[in-house]
Each structure stands twice: as C-alpha cells, then as structure tokens.
C-alpha cells in the first residue's frame, strides 16, 4: 500500500466523520427557535404581529425604589436607569405591570495605605430585590435578586474622591438596572 492511498483513505474517513457531525448537529438544532428579543415576530398564516417584549417592558409601572440603608444618589440613579431601560424613550403606554425594587448600598474599605492608616480604595456594592406583579390581579409574576460591585480609589483630593464615588455609583446602578431589565425581558419572551 502506497503512502498516497493511505492518506486518501484517512482523508475520506475525516470527510465522513465531518458529514456525520454536521447531520447530527442539524437534527439536534432542528427544534430550536431563534427570535429577536426586542423585535416583533409574525405568527399564523396572516402574518399578525405578536406582542413585543419592548411593549411589555414599557407597560411596567416602576414604583419608587425603597431602601433602608442605601445612599440616595445610588437609588436615584438606579430608578432613572431602570426607567430608561424599560420605556426605551417611547411614550408612556397604559401600565399593566407593577415593579417594586428594594435596594441596599454598602461601601467597604478594601485597601489601606501602609504607614498612614487611611483608606486608599473602596468597594461599593448594591444588592437589590425586585417583584413584578400584575396591576389588575395583584398576582406576583416574577421575582429576583441581583447585586453588583464597583471599586474606586481614594486620594487626598476631596473633589476627586467625590467624583470617584459618583462614578462607582453610576457603574453599579447601571449594571443592576441592566440585569433587572434583561431578566424581565427574558420573562416576557418566555411567556410569548
């Protein structure tokens, strides 16, 4: 048997294995559906538009965010970010759902200067719990918890410290708002 014929037989075997793998993947994925999360989809023979996730998110009435130990700036940022992510700049449609959010913000020292005994870095953590319910029936539709952390450096410049704290609050609130909005969008997508 020549070297050429053994290479050709190995190549043929690789092609058969690749073809078998492609057929197996096509069979396994044949039941999957890919739909746009925020777009519209057509259903039925007449192409009727189904309810979109974006419309459902815009129909959420966001209650003021309550907090027992949170900093007011961080909860205000969270409220604004959630409002923007839910309504997405659209008008205000009739509200069908109520979203209640409880947020707590903690700040902790994570580094201390060696000879001065003053903090050199902090971590801010936002823990939040949310409950979405139907306005008409009061039935709880979905609940969840999320948290995010962000760190910032502390220096001997007062304005720089205030700006660093505000930036960390922005980052934490935006991340929590993203997570809550994504989870709510996932809930609505799974219901349609």
N, C-alpha and C positions, 0 to 999 in steps of 0.2 A: 504494500500500500504506500502510495507516494505521500509526501508532505502536503501537496496541493489538495488531494482528495480528503485527507483528514481535516484540513482547515475548512473545506467546503461543507463537510458533514457537521462540524461544530457550528458553523455559521447558520446552517439550516435549522439546527436544533435551537439556537438562540432566537431565530425568527419565529419558530413555532411557539416557544415559551412566551415571547412578547405578544404574539397574536392571541394566545390563550389568556394572558393577563389583561389585555385590552377588552376582550369579550367579557371576562368575569367582572371587570370594573363597570362596564356598560350595564350589565344585568343588575349589579348591586346598586347603581345610582339611578336606575330607571324609575324608582318610586319617589325620588327627591323632587321637591318643588323649590324653585328659586323665584322669589317675588321681591319687588322693591319695598323697603321698609316704609319709606315716607311717600311713595308714589301711589298711583291708582292702578287697579288691575281690572280687567274685564272678565265677566263671568256670564255664563249662559250663551244661548245662541244669538241673542240680540245685542250683545256687547254692552250690557248695562254696567255702569261704573259701581264698584263696591265702595263701602265706606272706607275712607283712608285713615291711616294711623295719625297723620298730621291733623285731620279734622277732629279726631277723638282727643288728641292731646290739647288742642285749642279749646275743647269743651270742658276742660278741668278748671274748677274754681279753686285757686290757691288761697288757703287761709293764711293769716299772718303767722310767721314762724315763731313758735314759742320756745323759750329757753329759760332754764333756771340759773345756769352758771355761765352762759355764753356771753361773749363780748358782743355788744350791739352792732358794731361795724360789720363783723363777720356774718351775723344773721341777716342784716340788711343786704349785704352783697349776695348771700345765698338766695334770698327772696327775689331780688332783681334778676339774677342769673336763671332761676327756675322759671320766672315769668317769661323771660325772653325765649327760653328753650321750648316751653310749652306752646306759646302763641306764635312764635316764629315770625313776628312782625305782621301777622294777619290781623284782621278785625277781631272783634270780640263776639263770637257766636254764642248762642244760648248755652248756658252751662248745664251739663248733665252729671258731672262727677265733682266730688269734693276731695281735695288733697290737704291733709294735715301733716305738718312736719314738726318734729321736736329736735332741736339741735343743741349740742353742748360743745363748747370750745375750751380746750385746755392748752396752756403754754407751759413748757418744761425746759429747764436748763439742760443742755446736753454737753457743754464744754465749758471749762473754767480756766482762765489764764493761770499759769503755774505759780507765779510769785505775787500776783495782785489779789487773788481770791475774788475776782469779779467774773461774771459770765461772759463768754465770748461767742456763744452760739445758743440759739433756742430752737425748739421744735413746737409748732402749733399743730394741734390735732382737732379735727371736727368729727364728732360722732353724731349721726342723725338717724332717726327712725321716722318712717312715713307710713301713712294709712290712706288709701284711696277708697272712697265709698260712693255708692250711687246716691244722688241727691234725693230722688223721689222715694226710694225704699229705705234708705239708710243702711243698706246691706254693704258690708265690707267686701271689696272686690280683690284687693291685693295689699300686702304689707311688705315691708322690708327694712333692712338696716344697712347703712353704709358708713364708712369712715375713710378719711384721707389725712395725710400729714405733710407738712412742708417745713423745712428748716430755714433759718436766716441767721446771718452773722450780726453780732452786737459789737459796736465800737464806742469810742469816746466822743463821737459826734452825735448830738441829740437828734438833729433833723434826719441824718442817715438812718438812725435806729427807728424813727417813726416811719420812714419810707419803707424800710426793710420789713417791718411788721405789717404794714398795709399790703405790700406785695405778697407776703406769705398768706395773709387772709384772703386776698384775691385768688391766689392759686388753689388754696384749699376749698374755698366756696365754689369755684368753677368746676373743680374735679368732682365734688359731691353733687352739684347740680347736673353735670353730665351723666353721672352714674344713675341718679334717680330718673332722669328723663329717658335714658336708654332702657332702663328696666320697665318703665311704664309703656314705652313704645313696644317693647317685647311682649308685654301683657296684651296690648291691643292687637298686635299682629297674630298672636296665638288664638285670639278669640274670633278672628275673621276666617 
